[in-house]
Amino acid sequence: MKSLIVGIVIIAAAVFAILPENIFGFGWGTYVLNFLKGGVPVVAIIIGIIAVFVGIADMKDRAEAKKEEADAGSKETQ
């Protein structure tokens, strides 16, 4: 229950900080947008790199599985 209340308070504080100054806020909205503009491409690059590594690992796993199937098939015929 405490974590729920703390979460709601943090969300309210973040919304309050983003509101314009003339509407009873800190006016950090432009800073948040600038952060998102700079952060989204960086996060996209990181996700892309992770996807490439996962793809390479998947290709290696498939090659290993085919090799094991071929070995198992040749052992059965002997």
N, C-alpha and C positions, 0 to 999 in steps of 0.2 A: 504494500500500500504506500509505503514511504517513497519507493522509487517512482511510482505513478505520479504522486504529487510533485516530486522533484522534477520529473520530466515535463509535466504541464507548466511548472514555473519557468523552466529553462526555455520552453517554446514561447511562452508569453514574453519573456525578456528579449528573445531574439526578434519577435515580431515588433515589439516596442522599439528596439534599436533601429529597425529598418524603416519605420514610419518617418515621414518628413518632419522637420523641426517645427513647422507651423501647425502640425496636427498632434503635438505633444509626444514627440519622439526625438531620437538622437540624429536622425537624418543620415544614417549610414547606408541607405539604399544604393547610392551610386558606388560606394566602396564594395558592397556585396556583388553588384553586377560586374564590376571590374575584376573582382576575384574569380567569379564564375567564368568570365571571358578568358582569363588567363589559365584557369585551372582545368577547364573542360578539355582543351587539346592535350594537356599533359596527361590527364587521366586516360584519354583515348589512346595515346601512345603506349602507356603502360599496359592497358588492356590488350592492345594489339600485340605487344611483345609476349605477353602471357599466352595469347591464343596461338602464336607461332610455336612457342615451346610445347604447348599441349599437342598441337598438330604433329610436330616432329616426334614426340614421344608415342603418339598413336600410330604413326607410320612404323616406328621401330617395333612396337608391340605386335602389329599385324604381320610384319616380316618374320618375327620370332615365332609367332603362332603357326604360320605357314611352314616354317622350317621344322617345327616340332611335329606337325601333322605329316610332313614328308618322311621324317625319321620314324615315326610310329607306323606309317604305311609300309616302309621298307622292312621293318622288324617283323611285321605280321606276315609278310610274304616269305620269310626265311624259314 
